[in-house]
Amino acid sequence: MPGDIAVRLATAAGRSRVVLPATATFGDFQEEVKKRTGVEALAQKFAFDPKGQKTVGGALGTPLSQLGIVNGAQLHLVNQDAEIAAQILTKQPVPVEPEQQISKSGDTTAAQSSAASSTAASSSSGGGPPKTTQATTGDGKKADPKFETFDSFLRNRRYDIASLPGSQKYVSSRLTDKGMIKIPPSVSIKQQPYRHVDTLSVINVPEMEHFIGYWQNELLENAMQRVGWMYGYYLEDNNYDEGCRAVLEGIYEPPQEVAGEMAVPKDDPNRVRVDKIAEALGLECIGWIFTTLPLEDGLFLSPTEVLRIARLQNEYSTDIHFTRYSLSKFVSCAVRPDASMNGLPSLFPYMVSEQVCAMVRDGILSESGDRTHCVVRDGEKGELISDFIVEGKANKRIATDFFIVRVNDTAPKKHQRMFTHAEFPRENRHTHPQRRADLKKYFRNISNSEPSWSRFADFHLLLYIAQEIDLDSALTICECIRDRKEVPEGILMIINQLVQ
């Protein structure tokens, strides 16, 4: 809101964004921090630097502005007992163990695989350390050889967002017989130097194995494709300076059809219910995953894929960043046969640049049949469209490589995923439709020695219960799984009657 003070709060456990009225006092700020971290006001210790040398504090009634706490300021809560979740966007804490440092895909070569098939998906995606030696920043974190993190990029440019691609408008003009004609300025096509998500962590490996295995074993021989919505959450990626990690917990496969060479979701009345289940678990839609055949000419993404990803990133954009800059953390994950893996499927996570998102938003690119380049549309009669400069020359055909933002991918060696099971049949598979008998079979194979929440901790089981039994009961079970607490006896009795 205009006039508010947005403070970026960094703690030992993660970071959050605290927004208070411009008239807020230090006491108001401390109370809000207590709600978010569990640290009592009298015990809170703040500093402008992570080492706690530039301390800040004052009387409860002191206005924040008098303490140097202004809009966009970053404060460090140096208490080690803070409990805030290190989530970049919106959702509440999810109980996970920290990941061990493992190898990542390098950005200086073609994207490497993280999951190849039901067996290959369980190993680290990078296949070993990057071939190039990575430099380190002053605080010891790895400096990515190609992309900066977004907040680091902004910090080095004094938080200027006016010149960023997402703030630009690609507006055409019209020839007229009267007055001056304003010619649209030329636009240089440049590769984006920063990214909003640095790593995609496949924390639920069995979920990925099921998705890839179904495509590989049931659909690929008939050249059919598959698509799914990825659900998870965002954490700070400590491998990078103010980095962001998207964590995959579940994949929802919507009703879909094949259009051309890609699978596309149909209108899905159940998507609202799926989002409610995810929200009760503390999850949100972090991206989508799609299967394709290998691309020609060494392409990473086809023009059709670039345009579709840009539309999705625009749809899933948000302005909750403290600068109010509209950005997207929506990750796209392609699954393709990989020649370097003897044709086994591999993961290739990407985003596309804000420049191409803005061009798609403003209707500059056409739906051409070009298989290697994005094409600027022709102007209508009397319409003037900007010249797009590619490597110093005006060109309407733009190689997709200019728009690609690569994302690292990992499969942690040790982790605690939210869902302890992944056996329940997936939804919307015409070859394997869900049946009530699946419910009995599922619980017959689950040990009664497990905690009740763990027996229900299967993403697709929860979706089935919400659709076929009762949404409210499913939401209650979700909260039990999220908080690792026992499921109420009344709900257990209902389920037990159904599976007898």
N, C-alpha and C positions, 0 to 999 in steps of 0.2 A: 504494500500500500504506500502511496506517496507520503513522505514524512516519517515513515517507519525507520527503525534502525535494525539492520540485519547483521548479526555477529556470527562469524564462523567459529564454532567452538570445537577445539581439538583436545582429545583426551587420550590417555594411554590405551583405551579400548576402541577408539574410533573418533568419528567427527559428526557434528550435527549443525543445523542452522537454526539460530535463535532469533526470532523477529519480535521486537517490542516497539511500542509507540515512541515517538521522538522525545516525549516527556518522561520516559521511564527513568527510574533511579537505580542506583547500584543494588539496593535491596530487592527491587523488582527482578533484576537480572539474576541475583543469587537464588531467589525463589524458583525461577524457571529452570536454572541449572540443577537445583535439587531434585525437581520433578524428573529431569531427564537422566540424571546420573546416580541418584541415591546418595550423593555426598552432602552432608549437612552444611548449611550456610557458614557456620562458624569455622568449619574445617576447610572450606574451599580456598585454594591458593591459585591465583591467576597470574599470567605473565604474557607479555607480547612475543616471547621467544620460547622455543620448545625446551630449552635448558633451564628456564625459570629465573634468569638473571634480570630481566626487565620486568619486575613485578608491577602489578597494578591493583589498587584497592582504595577504599575510602569509606566514609560514613554511609549508613543505609540510605539516607535521604539525598545523597549527592547525585545530581544528574549525570548520566553516562557521558554526555559530551564534555563535562568538566574533567573527566578522568582520561580523556583521549580515546574513548570508545565510541567510534563514529560508524556510520553505515559502511559495511564492507570490511570492517576490522576483523582480524583473526586473533582470538585469545586462546591461550593454552591453559587447560586445567591440569596442573602438574600432579594432582593427587593420583596415586596408583590404584585406588580402590573404586574408581569410577566404573559404572556398569553400562554405560551407553553402548548401543550396538553401532558398529562401524559401517552403517549403511548410508549410501550416497543419496538415495532418493527418499522413498516415502514410508516403507513398511517397518513394522515393529520388530524387535529382536527375534532372531531365529537361533536356537541352540546348536552351535557347531563348534567343533574343535578347530584350532588354528591349523592351517596346512603347513607341512614341512616344505622347505625350499626345494623345488625340483626344477628340471630343465624345462625351458620354454621353446616354442617355435621361434626361429629367428626371423627378423624382418628384412634381412639383406638378401634372402633367397626366396624362391617360391614357397608358398605356405606348405608346411609339412603336415603329415597326418597325425591325428591323436586317437582316432578310433577307426579300425579298418573293418572288422567284422566282430562277431560275438567274442572272439578271443583277443583280437588286436585292440579292441576298445578299452581294455583294462590296463593298458600301459600308458606311460607318459607320452604326450603327443609330440614332443619335440624330437624324439629319436636321439637325444643327446644334446650337448650344449651347442649353442650357435657357433658357426664356424669363425665368426669374427669376434674378437675380444671386445667386450663392452666396457666403456668407461664408467666411472662412478662419479656421483655428485658429491658435494661437500659433506653431506651427512651419511655417505657410504652407500646410498641407494643406487641401483643401476640406472644409467642414463640410456634410454632407448636409442639405437643407432639411427633411427629414421623419424620417429614420431615423438613429439613432446606430449606430456599430459596437458589437458586443457587448462587446468588451474595454474600450472607452472608457466604455460605459454602466456596466459593473461597477466600473471604477476610480473613477468619480464617486460610487459608492455603497458604497465601501469593501469591495468584493468580497462583498457580502451576497447569497447565492443562495437563502436560505430563503424569501424572499418572491416569488421568480420563479414564473411560471405553471407551469413544468415541475416544480416541487417540490410543487405542490398536488395533493391527491387529492379527486376529486369522488365522494364515497361517499354512497350513500343510506342511510336508516335504516328500521326497521320499527316499525309500531304494535304495541304489546303491552298485555296486560291487567295486567301486573305491572311495578312499578318505574317509574322515570323514563323518559321518552321524550326522546332527544337529537335535536333538530330540526337538520337540516343547515343550515349558514349560507348566507345569500344570497351570490351571486357576481355581481360587476359585470363586464359585457362591455366590454372596452377594447381599442382598437387598440394593437398592440405597438409600443413606441417604438424598438426596436433590431432589428438583423438580423444573421444569422451569415454571409451571403455578400452582398457589396455589388455585385459585377459578374460577369456571365457573359461571357467573352471567346470568341468563335467564331474560334479561331485557324486551324482547318482549314475554310476557307470552301467548298472544293469538296465536302467531306463533307456540309455543310448543304445545298448546292445539289442534290446527288443525292437527298437525303431529301425535300426539298420538291418537287423536280421530279417525282419518281415519283408522289407523292400528287396533285399538280396535274394531271399529264398522263394518269395511268392510273386513278386511283381517284376523284377528286373528282366527275366527271360521274355516277358511280353512287352518290354519297353514301357511299362507303366511306372509312374512316379508317385511320390508320397510327400506330404507336407504336414508339419505339426507346429503348434505354438509352444514355445519354451517358457516354462514358469520357474522362477527362482527369486533371487534377491541380489542386492549389490553390497559389496564390501569395499573398504579401502584396500588397494593393492600396494603392500609395503615394498614391493620390488621397484617401485617407481616413486618419484617425487610427486606426492598428491595424486597417486594413481587410483584407478577404479577397476574393480574386478566384478564381473557378472558370474553368479553361481547358479548352475543348472540343477534343479531338483526334480522336475517332472516335464513330460511332453504330452500335450493334449492333441489328439488327432481328430480334427473336425470333419464333418461331411465334406467331401471334395470330389473334384472331377479333373480329368486331364484336358488342358487346353494347349494345343500346340505341343511343345516339348516339356511343359511344366504342369505340375499339379496345382490347382487353385482351390481355395476354400469356397464352399457354397455359403449361402445365407444360413446362419446357424442360430436358431432360437435358444439352444442350450448354452451358448457362450456366456450369457449373463450368469447362469447358475455356476458354470465353471469358475468364473471370476470371483463369485462369492465364496466358493470353496477355497480358492487360492488365498483370498484376503483373510479368511479365518485362520489359515495356516501361517500367515505372515509372508505370503509370497505375492508376486505380481508377474505379469507377462514381460519377460526381459528380451524376447526376440522370437524368431521363427527359424525352423530348420526345414530344408527342402532337398530332395534328391534330384539329380540330373545325370545325363550321359556326359562323357568327357567332352570338353570344349576343344575347338580347333584353334590352330595358329597360336598356341601358347597363352590363350586368354585365361585370366583369373575369373572374370565375370563377363557374361554376355551383355549386350545392350539391353535386352529385355529384362534381365535380372537387375541391372543397375536401375532402370526406371521403376521397377516394382519395389526394390529396396528403398529407393528415395521416397516413394509414396508412403511406405510403411513408417519410415523414420519421421516423415512429416506428421503422420497420424499420431504417432507416439511421442511427439515432442512435448516439452514442458518448459515453463518459465520460472521454476522454483529455485533456479540458481540465484545466488545472492545478488548478482548483477542484473537480474531479471532478463538475461539473454535467453532466448528460446533455443533449446538444444534437445538432442535425442540421445538416449543410451540404448536404443533398440538394436540388438545384434542379429545379424543374419548368418546362418550356418549352412553352407552348401555341403552335400554329401555326394561325392563322385567316385567312380572307379579310378584308381591311381596307378598309372603305368609303373611308377617306381616301387609299388607294392604288389606287382604281378596282377594288377587289375582288381585288387581288393578295395572296397569302399574306404575313403578317408574323409576326415572333417576339414573344412576350409572356412573358418569364421572371418567375416568381413563386416565393415560398415562402408557407407559411401560418404563422400565429402558433402559439407554444407553447401558448397557451390552448386553441385548438381541437384541437391534438394531444393534450393531456391529456384533453379531453372525449371524443375518439374512443377513446383508450386505456381510459378508465373506463366506456365504453358509455353515455354520456349522450345522444348524438345519435341520431336515428332515420333509417332509410332511407325517408324520406317521398317523396311525389311532388311536393313543392313545388319549383317551378322557379326560385325567386328567393331563398329563405331556407333556412338550416339550421334544423332543428326539433328541440327538446328532446323526447325520448320521454316518453310517458305512464307514470306509475308503475304498477306492478302492484298488485294488491289488498293493502292494508296497507303499501305502500311510500311513503316520503317522499323526494322529490327536491328538491334545492336550487332556490330561486327564482333565475332569472337576470335581472339587472337591465340593461335596455338603455335608455340615455339617461334614467335615473331611474325607469323603470317596469318592473315584472315582465313578461316577455314570453317565450313559448316559441318565437317565430319570430325568428330573428336574421339580419339581412342579411349576406351573405357579405363585404361590404366591411370589416366589423369584423375579419375574420380574414386579410386579404390583406397580405402583405409584398412590396413591389415590389423587383425586382432590376434594376439597370442592365444593358444589354447593349452590347457593342462588337464591331466587326470590325476588327482592327488594319490600318493601311495598310501597315506594314512589319513582318514577323515571320518567324520560321523555325519552321514547323510540323514536328512529328516525322515525319509521313508525306509524302514527296515525291511520292507518286502516289495517285490515287483512282479508278482506272479499272476495277478488278476488279469483276465483278458482285456485288451484295449478296446476302446469304443470306436464305432463307425468303420469296422473292418468287415466288408461284405463276405469275405471268405471265412471269417470266424466271428459270427454275431454273438453278442453277450446273451446268456440265458440265466434263469433263476438257478439252474443246476450248478452254474459256475460258483455261486455263493456257497453252496454246500461243499463243493470240492475244495474251494479255497480254505475254508475253516477246518476241514478235515485234515489238511496237510500242515496246519499251523499248530505248534505246540502250546498246550494250555499253561505251560510253565512260564511263558512270556508274560510280561505286564500287559494289561488289557489294551493300553494305548498302542503298544508295539504290534499286537495282533491285527490292529486296524490300520497300521501305518503303510498303506499302499495307495498311491495317488488314484489309481483307476478304480479301486474298490470304493473309495470315498465318492468318486463321481457317480458310480453305479448306485450307491445307497441314496445319494441326493436325488437321483432321477427316478428310481424305481420304488423307493421306500418312503423317505421323509427328509426334506431339505434341512429342517431345523435340527433333527437328530444328527444328520451328517455334519452340520456346523459345530454342534457340541463336541462331536468326536474329533473334529479338526483342532479345536482349541485344546483338547486333552493331548493330542499328538504334539502340538506346538509347545505346550508347557510341560510335557512328559509327566502327566498325572493320570490317575485311573479314570476309566470311563464310567459314568454313573450306572448303577445297578439296573435302573429302569430301561435304559437303552440296551444293555447287555441282554436283558430278558426278552426284549422284542426281537433282537437278532437271533438269539438262541432258538426261539420258537420257529423262525423261518428256516433255520438250517437243520432242524431235527429231521 
